[in-house]
Amino acid sequence: MTFKNIKSTALLLLTMQLSFAEDITPKIGLLLQTWAFNDTTLEAKANFRIRRAEIKLGGKTSPELRYFVSIDPAKSLKEGAVSKANDNKILQDLGIEYSLTPEFKITAGQFKAPNTVESFTSSSELLLAERAIQSRSYGDNRETGLMLSFENEKLKTKLMLSNGGKTNTNDDNSAKDLNARIDYMPTENISLGTFATYVDTRQSKAYRNGANFKFSWNSFTLAAEGITGKEAGTPFTGYYADLFYDYKTILLPVVRYEYLDANNLVSHIYNIGLSYKLLESKAKLQLNYAFLDNATTDMGSPKTLNASKGSLVIANFQLSF
């Protein structure tokens, strides 16, 4: 082998090594949100809140093997003892993902179960400062389990078998929850999705089903999502609809209507919101107004409450990368 060939081979090996070294370098992300809000349905109407302080770490140890972990120290601010029933434990996500093929993957650990589309939307990319009341009540669940997923340009499917129950707790029985979700994007302007969740597959007494769509035209987007099911013997039906305008990805005004009927307690929430991105979209200011009808909040996060009417204003200052 000539010196020229040896030099070329050594250069190729060095390039491959550097490329792999870059690939396994952990990536760190942050999502920081602080709120100022006023809810006239609460006794302490005006307040400040640390909503999120998420620290994320992820990367690859090989082209096929990915890992991720995230914590949220803001959860430790919640009152009450650390217990199975109280969501004040800071670990959020922890997972190991193996790619059998570029499209087919298997993931094990604790992460968001594939149910409502808004629950799957990153908290940093929400249209309003908080998720819809139906998403908070019957979605947005992190569970421990095993998920199979298949994704290509137009189709995404996820199937997850999970413990159910609260985050960061061990299951005390052998019954598992089954979560399935399908998303289809026939064109760049249209997306459709549906999901089904069966709680405790041995009995199937609790379930959640839902569907969603989104249609974009120029800078306008119309989106909606509905959910129905039964939980703890209580039937429920809910939906929300959004209309928003994306002005140069910097300014985003949005109107939203929310409806939730849980065991004949009907809640309506009417929202107007405005998001303004700055510093190359790493920071965002959000201002939301909501009229609450048969609803109140838990420190600004909506929940149902009979015979309660009032208004909610949230100013969210966010940094994420």
N, C-alpha and C positions, 0 to 999 in steps of 0.2 A: 504494500500500500504506500502510495506516494505521500510526501509531506502535505501536499495540497488536499488530498483526500482525507488525511487524518485531521487536518485543520477544519475542513467542512463538517466532518462527523462530530468533532468536539463542539463546534459551534451549534450544530443541530441539537445535541444532547443538552447543552447549556440553555438553549432557548426553551426546550421542553421542560427542563427543571424549573426555570424561572416562571414559566406559564403555570405549571402545577402549583408552585409556591404561592403565586398570586391567588389561585383558585381556592386554596385552603386557608387563606388569611381571614380570620373572623371579621364580620362586619357588625358594627354597633349602631343602633338607632335609638332615637328618643322621641317621645310624644309627651309634651307638657301642656296642660290645659288648666287655666285658672279662670274662675267665674266670678262675676258680680251679678246677683239676681234679686228680683223682687217678686214674691208670690203672695197675692192678697188673700189666698185661702189659708195661709199659715199664720200662727201666732207671732212668730218672729219673721216678719214679712221680708225685710231687706237683709241680705247676708252676702258673705263672700265664701267661696268654696274652692279647694284644690280638687279639681275633677279627675284629672289623670296625671300620673308621673311615671309613664311606662318606659322601661329600659329594656332594649331588645338586643339579643346577640344571636348571630346565625352564620352559617357558612357551610362549606363542603370539605370532607376529608378525602373525597375522590369524585370523579365526574358523576358517579351514580348515587353517592351517599351524602345526604344533606341533614343538617341538624338545626334546631332553633330553640331558644328559650327566652322568655320574657317575664319580667316582674313589674308590679305596680305598687310602690311603697305608699301611694296615696290611700290604698285600701286599709292600711293600718290605722288611718284616722277615724275609721268607723267605730262607734262606741260598742261596748259589749265584749265579753270574753271570746277568745279564739275557740271556736267550737264548730261542730259539723253543720249547725243550722245558720251560722253567721258568716257572711261573705266578707271577712276582713283579713284573709290570708293573701299575702302579696304575690305568691307564685301564680302566674296566669297561664302561660303556654310552655310546654316542654315536649319536644317531639323529635323523632328520628324518621327520616323519609328515604326510602330506597326506590330507585327508578329501575324497574324491570326492562322497560323500553322508554324512549323519550316521551311517549304519551301515557304509559301505564305505570302508576306509582302506588306504593303501599306505605302508609304512615302509621306509626304507633306512638302513643303518648297522651298528653292532655292538650286539647285545642278546641276551637269552636266546632260544634256539631253542625252538619250541613242542613240547616232548616231555612228560616226566612232570609231573603236576599239582603235586607238591610242589616241583619245581624252579621252577615259575611262581609259587608262593606267595612273597610278600615275606619276606625274611629276618627282618624285624621282627615278623612274624605267625606264625612257626613254633610248633607245639605244644610241641616240645622244643627244647633249645638248638641241636641240630644236625639236619640232614636225615637220612633213613634211608639205610642203606648202599647200597641199590640206586639211590636218587636221586643220591647222590654219585658212584657208579661209572659210571652210564650216563645220567645227566641233568645238570641244572644246568650246561648248556653255553652260554656266550656265543659267538656266531659272527657273522661279517661277511656280510651278504647283503641280500636284498630280501624283504619279507613283505607278503602281501595278507591282509586280515582283514575279516570281516563279523560284526557283533554287533547283537543286539537283546535284548529282555528275557529270552528263553528260550534262544536259540541263539547260540553263538560258534564261529566257524570261522577257522582260521589256516593259511596255506600259505606256506612259506618256502623259498627257494633260497639256500644258503649255501656258503661256502668249506669249512667243516669245519676240523678241526685245532685248534690251540691259539689262545687269545685273544691279540689284538694281534699277529698274524703274517699275512704275505702268503701266498697260496696259490702253490704251485710247480707246479700242473698245472691243466688246464682242467676236470677232473671236479668236480662239485659234489654237495653233500648236499641231499636233499629231505626236508623236515619238514612233516607235516600233523597238525593237531589239531582235534577237534570236541568241544564241550561243550554239553550239553543239560540244562536245568532245567525238567522238566515241572510241578513245583510248588515252593513255597517251601521245602519240607522235603526234597526229593530232587534230587540232581544226578548226572549221568552224564557220563563222558568217555572218549575213546579217542584214541590217536595212533599214527603210523607214521613211522619215520625210515629212509631208505635212504642209506647211506654210499657215496659214489663211484658215482653213478648209471650210469656206463658199465659197471661190472662187477657191481654189486649183490651183492657177496660179504659185506657187512656190513649188518646191519639191526637195528632195535629196534622192537618193537610193545608197546603197553601199553593198559590200561583201568583205570578207577577209578569208584568210586561213593561217595556220602555220603548218609546218611539221618539226619535230626534229628527228635527227638520230645521236646517240652517243652524241657528244658535238656540232654538227653542227645544225643550224636551218635556214630554208628558210621560209620567211613570205612575204605576199603581201596583199595590200588592194586597192580597186578601188572604185570610186564614180562618179556618174553622176547626172545631174539635171538641174534645171533652177531657177535663182534667180534674181529678179528685171528685168525680161524679158531677161536675159542673160543666154544662155545655157553654161554648163561647163562639162568637163570630166577630171578626174585625177586619177593617181594611183602612188604607190611607191612599190618597192621591196627591201627586206633586205636579206642579207646573213651574218650570224655572227657565231662566235665560242666562246663558253663559257668554259674558262679554269679554272676549280676548283672554279667557281663563284667569282673569284677575277679579272681576266683579260678577257676583252671582246672586241676583234676587230670586226668591222662591216663595210660592204660596202652597200651603198644605192643609188638607182636611183629614182628620182622623176620626174613626168610629170604632167603638168596642162595646159589644153586648156580652157581658159575662153574667150568666144566670139571671137574666132580665134586668141587670143594672147597666143602663145604656149611658156611655160617656161620649161626648163630642169635644173635639179640640180643633180650634181654628188658628192656623199659624201664618205669620208673615216673617220672612227672614232675609237677611242680607249678609253675604260673605265678601270680604275683601282680602285678597292675597298680596303679600309684599315680601321683599327680600328674596326674590326668585322662588316664591311660593313656599319658602321654608317657614314663614310666619303667616298667620291668618287672624283676622278680626271678624267676629260674627256677632250680629245683633238680632235677636229673635223676640217677637211678641206673640203671645198665645192667649186666646180666650178659652177658659176651662169651664166646661159644663158637665156637672157630675164627675168632676175629676179634681185632684189636688196633686201635690208633688212630694217626693222625698228629697228635700234639699235641692229642688229645682228639676228633679227627674220625675216625669209624670206617672201617676198611678190612679186607679179608680177610687172614688169616694162618693157615696150617695148624698144627694141634696147639697152639693157644694158647687158654687159658681164663683169665678174670680178671674184674675188676669195674672200672667206670668211674663216677666221680661228677663232675658238672659243676655249678658255681654260676655263673650268668650274670647280670651286672648290665648293663642295657640302657637307653639313652636314645634316643628317636627322635621326630622331628617332620617 
